[in-house]
Amino acid sequence: MLKIKKITPTGDKSWYIKWVATVIIIVGACFNSFDLQPYSHAVMCIGAGLWLIVGILWYDRALIAVNSAIMAIYFAGLVMYFTYYV
């Protein structure tokens, strides 16, 4: 049987942040599917921000890059919402 060695830390602060961020992003995706703007944008921005912190803690450039971009995209959506729709 092939054993896969887990390389991500467990039990430290990044582990807790990772799982809280994952739940938040799932909630944000649900909000997005029901078109609950601006709440979906705010929740997704928070989740991406938490994953960005995890990427920084792990020194993982891919996580840092993708979550920085996601945060910027959802933040721009929030700015557009409050600029044009409110």
VOBAFI-561211 format. One record per residue (C-alpha): x, y, z; residue in one letter. Coordinates in steps of 0.25 Angstrom, whole numbers, padded with zeros to 4 digits, always signed. Layout:
<rs>
XYZa ...
</rs>
This chain:
<rs>
+0000+0000+0000m +0005+0014-0004l +0007+0023+0008k +0006+0038+0005i +0014+0046+0015k +0007+0059+0020k +0016+0071+0019i +0006+0082+0024t +0007+0085+0039p -0004+0080+0048t -0008+0086+0061g -0001+0100+0060d -0007+0113+0057k -0006+0112+0042s -0015+0099+0043w -0026+0106+0050y -0025+0118+0041i -0026+0109+0029k -0038+0102+0033w -0046+0114+0037v -0042+0121+0024a -0047+0108+0017t -0061+0109+0024v -0062+0124+0021i -0059+0122+0006i -0069+0111+0005i -0079+0120+0012v -0075+0131+0002g -0077+0122-0010a -0091+0119-0005c -0094+0134-0003f -0089+0136-0017n -0098+0125-0023s -0110+0132-0017f -0105+0146-0022d -0104+0152-0008l -0096+0164-0012q -0088+0170-0005p -0088+0160+0006y -0082+0149-0003s -0070+0158-0007h -0067+0162+0007a -0067+0148+0012v -0059+0143+0000m -0049+0154+0003c -0048+0150+0017i -0046+0136+0014g -0035+0139+0003a -0028+0148+0013g -0027+0137+0023l -0022+0128+0013w -0012+0138+0009l -0007+0138+0024i -0006+0123+0023v +0003+0125+0010g +0012+0135+0017i +0013+0126+0029l +0017+0114+0020w +0026+0123+0010y +0017+0117-0001d +0018+0127-0013r +0007+0120-0020a -0003+0122-0009l +0002+0136-0007i +0000+0139-0022a -0014+0133-0024v -0020+0138-0011n -0014+0152-0013s -0021+0152-0027a -0034+0147-0021i -0034+0157-0010m -0031+0169-0020a -0043+0164-0029i -0053+0163-0019y -0049+0176-0012f -0050+0182-0026a -0064+0176-0027g -0068+0182-0013l -0063+0196-0018v -0071+0195-0030m -0083+0191-0022y -0082+0203-0013f -0078+0212-0024t -0089+0209-0034y -0100+0202-0027y -0102+0209-0014v 
</rs>
